[in-house]
Amino acid sequence: MNSPAIADSWARIDAWLAQHAPLSHAQLRSPASPSDIEAAEQALGVTFHPDLTASLRCHDGVELEDGAPELAYYGPPSSLKQIIESTRFLREVGADLALDDDAPGEGDEEREYEELNAYWRDEWLLITLGIGWQSSDGLFLSCRPGHNFGRVGRYFDEDSPSFTEWPSLRHALADYAEALEQGRRFDNRIPLAVDGVLTWGD
């Protein structure tokens, strides 16, 4: 399944926000530098998937201020600082709730179950801050080497983690750009521009 490059999707998102929701557009942060991304990888002991690196090189998340652009219920994109803080916090919580790994299976379903059979995995990175802009929910990106490397999942602290329909961050951002441009549903909500701010309607 082909999908536009990360930079192309971000260019479309930028253009729509600048025209229709300039106050939200103003909350997008500048690109993260390669050295900052490398430092974050070292701090977490994880190699970022190229999609995440490419996205951060477009925008280092958003400023968590009124009007910040969100991915509907999934919340605003996380900055490097927020990724580090959220990941460290969730690792600590997950360590107290660790499950024994099952032996990896050979089929796609078995490999998916094996990875999701945990409260939180060290190689997962919380890339959005969900409702309330907290680490209690949002989208995560699997940077775990193997079959699921780069897959996008949904984390919610009151439910089991799951993978979304998007096989990669590249696909998620392409759908987000199309939802803005076409006014179609994203995460089952419709994007609206109200007084220069991106909002979401049911």
Salt bridges, closest charged atoms under 4 A:
ASP14 OD1 - HIS25 NE2 3.93
ASP14 OD1 - HIS59 NE2 2.85
ASP51 OD2 - HIS49 ND1 3.94
ASP60 OD2 - ARG29 NH2 3.35
GLU63 OE2 - ARG29 NH1 3.08
ASP101 OD1 - ARG121 NH1 3.16
ASP108 OD1 - ARG111 NH2 2.68
ASP108 OD1 - HIS147 NE2 3.34
GLU112 OE1 - ARG151 NH1 3.12
GLU114 OE1 - ARG144 NH1 3.08
ASP122 OD1 - ARG91 NE 3.88
GLU123 OE1 - ARG144 NE 3.98
ASP137 OD2 - ARG154 NH2 3.41
ASP175 OD1 - ARG184 NH2 3.61
GLU178 OE2 - ARG184 NE 3.35
GLU181 OE1 - ARG12 NH2 2.71
ASP202 OD1 - ARG189 NE 2.94
